[in-house]
């Protein structure tokens, strides 16, 4: 659909809202407990209205200068204080509110790098299951990455491999609590001790599910130590727009003390304007998402999060049992947090076809490609909103699996398979990608189907990356009329 954001004459408010509503009708459902990625829904009546009002109150407040808007400073300190209490912080703990988990991880890497000006070629040690945001941070900051293998059964980071990877140029060791792809908690205590012995910082990426882990522990799950209370952990990040159920995008980065955070700041007085001073990557920041996060935490409270986590845990168990009940399907690892990651042991049951069949039945999963020794999987991020509908998932999964078997695995057309085999990242031109996208029927930007996922799955990671870069570039084209 072609939109005109700058008409000659202004458009009435009700017309604009109707237009936006019509656009939203084509999106995946953000509520209802049937979308297992991208959104986090607590299914709390009235919460959307509360957070929208809170957002509106602070939407035009600018976080650039906290002395100009002390209300935002107070709210940010309240959010970081709540995160510190939940995640083992002490009196010396300091925190920064960021725009999302990727920003939090970039800042953790940047602070570690800049704390070591003596290291000419800084290096980052992460498990191979670490979030790709670490790779983005390393790319942007010119930090080399040493990726260490995980246990092939538990998919947890390997402490021995971590020890071997650490060298004199290592500025940061990181681990996940839990990992996004599989929802498992790395052995943080062991890895933090290894980092401390080497004199290196240790960051725990708890962006994804760190807000639920303390509550899962209170429900009796054997959650291992993972937070700032663990000796050797120097920083931790957690996203409030995930399992704290705040609107996007708000994350918190905590450091064990102010000295650890200090290299994170950027200041510049070397120009004619105001002295630029930033704790995060952005200068101008809207207070809207931050105020909305504060409203969410205040409204739900500790008891609310306990109830939401209990609902989520019940839904995880129901969904995992549904996977176990279908021949040929199994969880890749036993669910230990809020993720069900399933795979197929039946060559006739293609998980990418299964994803399509589930989508036709109103259940939207996230396909994950094969990686190393790991097979293709379907990722299900389970939230509290899934609890009321979890019982419906089993029959839908069984029906989708039967349909996927009847359909059979995707077989790429000979011409397409031959083209893909001959491609390299360097030969993948925008024109070639446009032609492939048109032949695959994905030029409109809709969710990729089994054929596209199969093609991406057989492509090497670098080729897959380049294809998706060119494809996104194809989608992100402004509607500019040709000049007469």
Backbone torsions as a table, in degrees:
resi	resn	phi	psi	omega
1	UNK	NA	131.0	178.6
2	UNK	-91.4	127.7	-178.2
3	UNK	-115.7	149.4	176.6
4	UNK	-114.1	104.0	-177.9
5	UNK	-81.7	-12.7	-177.0
6	UNK	-135.2	75.2	179.7
7	UNK	-74.0	165.9	178.4
8	UNK	-61.5	-44.9	179.0
9	UNK	-115.6	147.4	-179.4
10	UNK	-62.8	153.7	-177.0
11	UNK	-108.8	140.4	-179.6
12	UNK	-59.3	150.3	-176.1
13	UNK	-58.9	-43.1	-176.7
14	UNK	-65.1	-32.3	178.1
15	UNK	-68.2	-43.0	179.9
16	UNK	-62.4	-45.4	-179.8
17	UNK	-64.4	-36.5	177.4
18	UNK	-65.5	-39.7	177.1
19	UNK	-61.7	-46.7	-179.5
20	UNK	-64.4	-38.4	177.5
21	UNK	-62.8	-40.2	178.6
22	UNK	-66.0	-38.1	176.5
23	UNK	-63.6	-44.3	-178.3
24	UNK	-63.6	-25.3	-178.5
25	UNK	-63.5	-20.6	178.9
26	UNK	-90.5	-0.6	-179.6
27	UNK	-85.1	164.9	170.8
28	UNK	-66.2	153.4	-176.1
29	UNK	-73.5	125.2	180.0
30	UNK	-86.8	-11.3	176.9
31	UNK	-128.3	161.3	175.8
32	UNK	109.6	-7.0	173.1
33	UNK	73.5	27.4	-179.8
34	UNK	-122.9	4.2	176.1
35	UNK	-112.8	118.5	-172.0
36	UNK	-102.2	32.8	176.6
37	UNK	-165.3	162.4	170.0
38	UNK	76.2	-38.5	-175.1
39	UNK	-125.7	156.3	-178.0
40	UNK	-131.7	111.6	-170.9
41	UNK	-118.7	119.8	176.9
42	UNK	-86.3	-10.0	-176.8
43	UNK	56.2	47.9	177.5
44	UNK	-104.4	117.2	-178.6
45	UNK	-62.5	132.4	177.2
46	UNK	88.6	-10.9	-176.3
47	UNK	-68.8	-39.3	178.7
48	UNK	-59.9	-43.2	-179.2
49	UNK	-65.7	-40.8	179.1
50	UNK	-61.8	-49.4	-176.0
51	UNK	-69.1	-32.5	176.6
52	UNK	-64.8	-39.7	178.5
53	UNK	-68.1	-42.9	178.3
54	UNK	-63.3	-41.3	177.9
55	UNK	-60.3	-44.8	-178.6
56	UNK	-62.3	-36.8	-179.7
57	UNK	-61.9	-31.8	-174.5
58	UNK	-117.6	9.7	-173.7
59	UNK	-59.2	-33.7	-176.2
60	UNK	-99.0	3.4	174.3
61	UNK	-75.7	136.3	-175.3
62	UNK	-108.5	119.6	179.4
63	UNK	-74.8	2.7	179.6
64	UNK	-59.1	-40.2	-175.8
65	UNK	-130.7	101.5	-177.6
66	UNK	-67.6	-17.7	177.4
67	UNK	-76.6	-23.2	176.9
68	UNK	-81.4	-30.2	-177.8
69	UNK	-130.2	73.2	-177.4
70	UNK	-63.1	-20.4	177.8
71	UNK	-61.1	-41.4	-179.2
72	UNK	-69.4	-37.7	176.4
73	UNK	-60.2	-43.5	180.0
74	UNK	-63.0	-41.6	-179.5
75	UNK	-67.4	-42.5	178.8
76	UNK	-62.0	-43.6	178.3
77	UNK	-63.6	-34.3	177.1
78	UNK	-66.6	-41.1	-179.9
79	UNK	-66.5	-45.8	-180.0
80	UNK	-67.4	-32.7	176.4
81	UNK	-65.5	-41.9	178.0
82	UNK	-63.5	-42.8	178.9
83	UNK	-64.4	-39.8	-179.9
84	UNK	-64.3	-42.0	178.8
85	UNK	-63.6	-39.3	-177.6
86	UNK	-72.9	-30.4	-170.4
87	UNK	-112.3	34.9	169.2
88	UNK	75.0	18.0	179.0
89	UNK	-72.6	160.8	178.6
90	UNK	-119.5	-170.6	-177.8
91	UNK	-59.5	-27.2	-177.4
92	UNK	-87.5	-8.7	-175.4
93	UNK	-63.6	137.8	175.9
94	UNK	-125.7	159.4	-176.4
95	UNK	-146.4	161.5	177.8
96	UNK	-133.6	134.9	173.5
97	UNK	-88.7	128.3	-178.7
98	UNK	-120.0	177.9	-177.7
99	UNK	-86.6	-0.3	179.5
100	UNK	164.6	173.4	-176.1
101	UNK	-63.9	-37.0	178.9
102	UNK	-61.7	-43.5	177.4
103	UNK	-62.9	-40.5	179.0
104	UNK	-60.6	-42.5	-179.2
105	UNK	-70.8	-39.0	176.1
106	UNK	-59.2	-43.7	-179.0
107	UNK	-67.0	-36.7	177.8
108	UNK	-62.8	-42.0	178.4
109	UNK	-69.0	-42.3	-179.1
110	UNK	-63.6	-42.0	179.1
111	UNK	-64.1	-39.7	178.9
112	UNK	-67.2	-41.1	178.5
113	UNK	-63.2	-48.7	-174.7
114	UNK	-74.2	-14.7	174.5
115	UNK	-76.3	-10.8	-177.9
116	UNK	-123.4	68.0	178.7
117	UNK	-65.1	-13.9	178.7
118	UNK	-76.3	-13.2	-178.1
119	UNK	-96.6	114.2	-177.1
120	UNK	-75.1	-32.3	-177.1
121	UNK	-129.6	78.4	-174.0
122	UNK	-66.1	150.8	-177.8
123	UNK	-132.4	149.9	-179.8
124	UNK	-120.1	130.8	178.9
125	UNK	-107.4	121.6	179.7
126	UNK	-139.8	153.4	171.7
127	UNK	-69.5	156.7	-178.6
128	UNK	-65.6	-15.1	177.4
129	UNK	-92.3	1.8	179.6
130	UNK	-61.9	152.2	-178.2
131	UNK	-61.4	144.2	-179.6
132	UNK	-61.2	-16.4	177.2
133	UNK	-61.3	-28.5	174.4
134	UNK	-64.0	-39.2	178.6
135	UNK	-67.7	-36.3	175.6
136	UNK	-64.8	-43.2	177.9
137	UNK	-60.1	-45.0	-179.4
138	UNK	-63.9	-39.5	178.9
139	UNK	-63.3	-47.8	-177.2
140	UNK	-68.3	-35.4	-172.6
141	UNK	-97.4	1.1	180.0
142	UNK	58.8	48.5	175.8
143	UNK	-112.3	131.1	178.3
144	UNK	-75.5	150.2	-176.4
145	UNK	-116.7	130.2	170.8
146	UNK	-110.2	110.8	-177.4
147	UNK	-98.9	128.7	-176.0
148	UNK	-108.1	149.4	-178.2
149	UNK	-69.5	161.6	175.5
150	UNK	-110.8	165.2	175.9
151	UNK	-60.5	128.6	-174.7
152	UNK	-66.7	-17.1	-179.7
153	UNK	-98.6	-51.8	-176.3
154	UNK	-84.7	-20.2	-176.6
155	UNK	64.6	21.8	176.2
156	UNK	-92.7	152.5	-179.6
157	UNK	-58.7	144.6	-176.7
158	UNK	-94.5	111.2	-178.7
159	UNK	-59.8	-39.7	-179.4
160	UNK	-63.5	-43.2	177.7
161	UNK	-65.1	-33.9	177.8
162	UNK	-64.9	-44.3	178.9
163	UNK	-57.8	-44.8	-178.8
164	UNK	-66.4	-30.4	-176.1
165	UNK	-77.9	-23.5	-176.5
166	UNK	-74.6	130.0	177.8
167	UNK	-132.7	-175.1	-177.4
168	UNK	-64.6	-21.8	179.8
169	UNK	-94.9	1.4	178.4
170	UNK	-71.0	123.4	179.5
171	UNK	-104.9	-17.6	-177.9
172	UNK	-155.0	137.4	170.0
173	UNK	-114.6	134.4	-177.5
174	UNK	-128.8	157.0	175.2
175	UNK	-150.6	173.2	-172.0
176	UNK	-116.8	144.4	176.7
177	UNK	-147.9	84.6	-6.2
178	UNK	-96.6	175.8	173.1
179	UNK	-70.3	149.0	-179.5
180	UNK	-70.6	-48.9	-170.8
181	UNK	-61.5	-37.9	-171.7
182	UNK	-123.4	-11.6	176.5
183	UNK	72.7	28.0	178.7
184	UNK	-107.1	150.5	-177.8
185	UNK	-97.2	123.3	177.3
186	UNK	-66.9	159.7	178.0
187	UNK	-73.9	78.9	-171.9
188	UNK	-60.7	-43.6	-177.1
189	UNK	-58.2	-44.9	-179.5
190	UNK	-67.3	-44.1	-177.6
191	UNK	-68.2	-39.5	178.4
192	UNK	-64.5	-38.6	178.1
193	UNK	-65.2	-39.8	177.9
194	UNK	-63.2	-44.3	179.2
195	UNK	-63.4	-43.6	-179.7
196	UNK	-62.4	-41.1	179.3
197	UNK	-63.1	-29.9	178.8
198	UNK	-88.4	-0.8	-178.8
199	UNK	71.3	31.7	-175.3
200	UNK	-119.1	145.8	175.8
201	UNK	-64.5	154.3	176.7
202	UNK	-132.2	120.1	177.9
203	UNK	-107.3	136.1	175.2
204	UNK	-105.4	117.2	175.8
205	UNK	-85.0	96.5	175.8
206	UNK	-108.7	22.9	-177.6
207	UNK	-55.6	-44.7	-171.7
208	UNK	-70.9	-59.8	-173.1
209	UNK	-125.3	15.5	-176.9
210	UNK	-62.1	-25.9	-179.3
211	UNK	-74.5	-20.8	179.9
212	UNK	-92.1	-24.7	-173.2
213	UNK	-58.0	-45.0	178.3
214	UNK	-61.0	-36.0	-179.2
215	UNK	-76.5	-33.8	173.8
216	UNK	-62.9	-38.1	177.1
217	UNK	-63.3	-40.3	179.8
218	UNK	-68.1	-21.7	176.4
219	UNK	-85.2	1.0	175.4
220	UNK	103.0	-0.5	178.3
221	UNK	-73.9	146.4	-178.0
222	UNK	-80.3	65.8	179.6
223	UNK	-74.5	121.8	-178.4
224	UNK	-72.7	162.6	175.8
225	UNK	-58.3	136.5	-175.1
226	UNK	-148.1	-7.4	-166.6
227	UNK	-109.4	-159.6	-176.4
228	UNK	-68.0	-11.6	176.1
229	UNK	-75.1	-12.4	-179.6
230	UNK	-80.6	124.5	178.0
231	UNK	-58.1	132.4	179.7
232	UNK	99.8	-20.4	175.7
233	UNK	-75.6	120.3	-177.0
234	UNK	-101.5	-21.3	178.3
235	UNK	-156.3	159.2	179.8
236	UNK	-151.9	147.4	178.8
237	UNK	-125.7	147.1	178.1
238	UNK	-148.2	135.3	180.0
239	UNK	-90.9	126.6	176.6
240	UNK	-79.3	-20.6	179.1
241	UNK	-85.4	7.3	172.6
242	UNK	-103.4	-106.4	-172.2
243	UNK	-81.7	0.5	165.4
244	UNK	-85.2	-8.0	171.7
245	UNK	65.5	25.9	174.0
246	UNK	-82.7	155.9	174.6
247	UNK	-62.9	157.6	-179.8
248	UNK	-76.0	149.0	-2.4
249	UNK	-124.6	123.9	-179.5
250	UNK	-142.8	126.1	175.0
251	UNK	-132.7	164.2	177.7
252	UNK	-128.1	132.0	172.5
253	UNK	-112.0	120.7	179.8
254	UNK	-109.4	137.8	170.6
255	UNK	-114.5	148.8	-177.6
256	UNK	-63.0	-28.4	175.6
257	UNK	-155.8	170.0	-174.4
258	UNK	-66.8	-31.6	179.5
259	UNK	-63.6	-36.1	178.2
260	UNK	-68.3	-32.9	-179.4
261	UNK	-79.8	-25.3	-168.7
262	UNK	-53.8	-40.7	178.8
263	UNK	-66.4	-11.4	179.2
264	UNK	-71.7	-28.0	-175.9
265	UNK	-70.8	146.6	169.8
266	UNK	-120.0	131.0	176.5
267	UNK	-136.9	141.5	176.1
268	UNK	-146.9	118.9	173.2
269	UNK	-107.5	5.6	-172.3
270	UNK	-90.6	54.5	172.8
271	UNK	-163.1	168.6	-171.5
272	UNK	-75.3	-12.7	-176.6
273	UNK	-89.5	-160.1	179.9
274	UNK	-64.1	155.5	176.4
275	UNK	-73.1	117.2	179.4
276	UNK	-75.8	132.1	179.5
277	UNK	-143.5	118.9	-177.5
278	UNK	-134.1	138.9	171.3
279	UNK	-90.1	-21.5	-178.7
280	UNK	-123.0	-166.0	-177.6
281	UNK	-76.1	-35.2	-176.7
282	UNK	-88.5	151.3	171.9
283	UNK	-92.8	-72.2	174.1
284	UNK	-69.6	129.7	177.8
285	UNK	-138.5	130.9	176.3
286	UNK	-72.5	138.9	175.2
287	UNK	-77.9	-8.4	-175.9
288	UNK	-57.8	-56.5	-179.9
289	UNK	-61.9	-33.3	-178.7
290	UNK	-69.3	-43.9	176.4
291	UNK	-63.9	-38.0	178.7
292	UNK	-65.0	-38.2	176.9
293	UNK	-64.7	-41.9	177.8
294	UNK	-60.4	-44.5	179.7
295	UNK	-61.7	-38.8	-179.8
296	UNK	-63.6	-50.1	-178.8
297	UNK	-62.8	-42.6	-179.2
298	UNK	-64.5	-38.7	-175.9
299	UNK	-73.0	-40.0	-176.5
300	UNK	-82.3	-43.7	179.2
301	UNK	66.3	174.1	-179.9
302	UNK	-57.8	-44.9	-177.1
303	UNK	-66.1	-35.5	177.5
304	UNK	-63.7	-41.8	178.9
305	UNK	-69.2	-32.5	175.1
306	UNK	-63.0	-44.3	179.8
307	UNK	-66.2	-42.1	-179.6
308	UNK	-64.5	-39.1	179.0
309	UNK	-67.3	-38.5	177.8
310	UNK	-63.2	-41.5	177.3
311	UNK	-62.9	-43.0	-179.4
312	UNK	-62.9	-44.3	179.8
313	UNK	-60.9	-41.9	177.1
314	UNK	-61.3	-40.6	179.0
315	UNK	-66.6	-40.0	177.9
316	UNK	-58.3	-45.9	-178.6
317	UNK	-65.3	-37.9	178.5
318	UNK	-65.7	-44.6	-179.6
319	UNK	-67.3	-40.9	178.9
320	UNK	-63.1	-39.7	177.4
321	UNK	-64.5	-36.5	178.0
322	UNK	-64.1	-38.6	177.8
323	UNK	-65.7	-45.9	-179.9
324	UNK	-60.5	-27.5	-175.6
325	UNK	-79.4	-10.0	-178.4
326	UNK	-101.1	119.7	178.2
327	UNK	-58.0	133.2	178.6
328	UNK	93.4	-14.0	177.3
329	UNK	-108.6	150.9	175.4
330	UNK	-159.1	152.1	168.9
331	UNK	-64.5	136.2	179.1
332	UNK	-61.1	-40.5	171.7
333	UNK	-135.7	152.4	177.2
334	UNK	-59.6	129.1	-179.1
335	UNK	-60.4	127.8	178.8
336	UNK	-122.3	-6.2	176.0
337	UNK	-132.6	-115.1	-175.2
338	UNK	-121.5	24.2	-178.3
339	UNK	-121.0	136.1	165.7
340	UNK	-113.8	116.2	-179.0
341	UNK	-115.9	111.5	-172.2
342	UNK	-112.9	152.2	177.4
343	UNK	-138.4	173.9	-178.6
344	UNK	-116.8	134.2	172.1
345	UNK	-100.9	2.6	-177.7
346	UNK	-104.5	115.3	-180.0
347	UNK	-57.8	-22.1	179.6
348	UNK	-87.0	-3.3	-178.5
349	UNK	-117.0	96.1	-175.6
350	UNK	-83.9	123.1	-176.6
351	UNK	-66.8	-26.6	178.1
352	UNK	-72.0	-38.2	173.5
353	UNK	-66.8	-38.7	177.6
354	UNK	-59.6	-41.3	178.4
355	UNK	-60.0	-42.2	178.1
356	UNK	-63.6	-42.5	-178.9
357	UNK	-66.6	-37.6	175.7
358	UNK	-64.6	-40.0	-179.2
359	UNK	-62.9	-38.5	178.2
360	UNK	-65.3	-20.3	177.7
361	UNK	-98.1	9.5	174.3
362	UNK	89.9	11.6	179.8
363	UNK	-114.8	123.0	-171.5
364	UNK	-114.3	109.7	-179.0
365	UNK	-103.1	176.7	-180.0
366	UNK	-118.1	106.1	177.4
367	UNK	-66.1	139.5	175.8
368	UNK	-123.1	132.9	-175.5
369	UNK	-73.9	162.5	173.3
370	UNK	-62.2	146.7	179.4
371	UNK	-146.7	116.7	-178.5
372	UNK	57.0	-123.3	179.7
373	UNK	-84.3	-3.1	-175.5
374	UNK	-88.1	135.2	-179.9
375	UNK	-80.0	169.6	171.2
376	UNK	-60.2	146.0	-177.4
377	UNK	-139.4	167.0	167.3
378	UNK	-113.3	128.0	-178.5
379	UNK	-99.1	131.7	175.7
380	UNK	-123.0	106.8	168.3
381	UNK	-81.0	118.2	-174.4
382	UNK	-100.4	127.9	178.0
383	UNK	-118.5	175.3	-178.9
384	UNK	-62.1	-28.8	-179.1
385	UNK	-66.5	-17.8	-179.6
386	UNK	-74.6	-24.4	-173.2
387	UNK	-53.1	-47.4	-178.1
388	UNK	-66.9	-23.5	-176.2
389	UNK	-107.3	-2.2	-174.0
390	UNK	-57.9	-36.4	-179.3
391	UNK	-65.2	-21.2	179.1
392	UNK	-82.7	-15.4	-175.0
393	UNK	-69.8	-38.8	-178.1
394	UNK	-55.8	-55.1	177.4
395	UNK	-59.8	-38.5	179.5
396	UNK	-65.4	-40.2	179.5
397	UNK	-66.0	-42.7	179.0
398	UNK	-61.9	-43.7	179.3
399	UNK	-66.7	-40.6	179.4
400	UNK	-65.2	-39.4	179.0
401	UNK	-65.0	-41.8	178.1
402	UNK	-62.4	-42.1	179.1
403	UNK	-67.1	-37.9	179.4
404	UNK	-65.8	-38.6	176.7
405	UNK	-65.3	-40.9	179.4
406	UNK	-64.8	-36.8	178.8
407	UNK	-70.5	-40.7	-177.3
408	UNK	87.3	163.1	179.5
409	UNK	-62.5	155.1	177.0
410	UNK	-69.7	131.5	173.0
411	UNK	-116.0	115.9	-177.6
412	UNK	-67.0	138.3	175.6
413	UNK	-55.1	145.5	-176.4
414	UNK	-54.4	-44.0	-178.9
415	UNK	-63.7	-42.3	179.9
416	UNK	-67.6	-43.1	179.2
417	UNK	-62.3	-41.3	179.7
418	UNK	-66.3	-40.1	178.2
419	UNK	-62.8	-45.3	-179.0
420	UNK	-63.0	-38.7	-178.2
421	UNK	-66.2	-28.9	-176.9
422	UNK	-88.3	-7.8	-174.3
423	UNK	-80.4	149.3	167.4
424	UNK	-129.9	161.8	178.4
425	UNK	-54.9	-33.3	-177.5
426	UNK	-72.1	-30.1	-178.3
427	UNK	-89.6	-1.9	-175.9
428	UNK	-84.8	84.6	-176.7
429	UNK	-80.6	160.1	175.9
430	UNK	-57.2	-37.6	-179.2
431	UNK	-66.4	-40.7	179.4
432	UNK	-65.5	-41.9	179.0
433	UNK	-65.1	-40.1	178.5
434	UNK	-61.1	-40.9	178.0
435	UNK	-66.3	-42.5	177.4
436	UNK	-62.6	-43.9	-179.7
437	UNK	-61.2	-40.8	179.2
438	UNK	-66.5	-41.0	-179.9
439	UNK	-67.1	-27.7	-180.0
440	UNK	-91.9	-5.3	176.2
441	UNK	73.1	33.0	-178.3
442	UNK	-120.6	23.1	-178.7
443	UNK	-70.6	-19.8	-179.3
444	UNK	-81.5	-5.5	177.7
445	UNK	87.4	10.8	177.7
446	UNK	-72.0	172.6	-179.5
447	UNK	-62.0	134.6	180.0
448	UNK	-66.2	145.5	178.6
449	UNK	-95.8	-170.4	-173.4
450	UNK	-63.0	-36.4	-179.4
451	UNK	-64.9	-44.9	178.7
452	UNK	-63.6	-45.0	-179.4
453	UNK	-64.0	-36.2	177.3
454	UNK	-65.1	-42.2	177.7
455	UNK	-62.1	-45.5	178.5
456	UNK	-64.4	-35.3	-177.2
457	UNK	-66.1	-35.6	-178.6
458	UNK	-84.9	-13.2	179.7
459	UNK	-78.7	141.1	173.3
460	UNK	-60.6	153.4	-176.1
461	UNK	-51.8	-43.0	-178.5
462	UNK	-65.1	-39.3	178.3
463	UNK	-67.7	-40.8	178.0
464	UNK	-60.9	-43.9	179.3
465	UNK	-59.8	-47.2	-176.6
466	UNK	-66.0	-38.3	177.5
467	UNK	-60.1	-46.1	-177.1
468	UNK	-70.4	-32.9	174.6
469	UNK	-61.2	-49.0	-179.3
470	UNK	-66.4	-34.6	179.6
471	UNK	-68.1	-43.2	178.1
472	UNK	-64.7	-38.7	176.4
473	UNK	-62.0	-35.1	177.5
474	UNK	-64.9	-38.3	-179.1
475	UNK	-74.1	-36.2	-173.5
476	UNK	-89.8	72.3	179.1
477	UNK	-121.8	122.9	178.8
478	UNK	-68.0	148.6	177.3
479	UNK	-86.0	91.8	-179.1
480	UNK	-112.5	118.0	-179.2
481	UNK	-66.5	146.5	178.4
482	UNK	-67.3	144.5	178.7
483	UNK	-76.9	143.5	178.5
484	UNK	-74.7	NA	NA
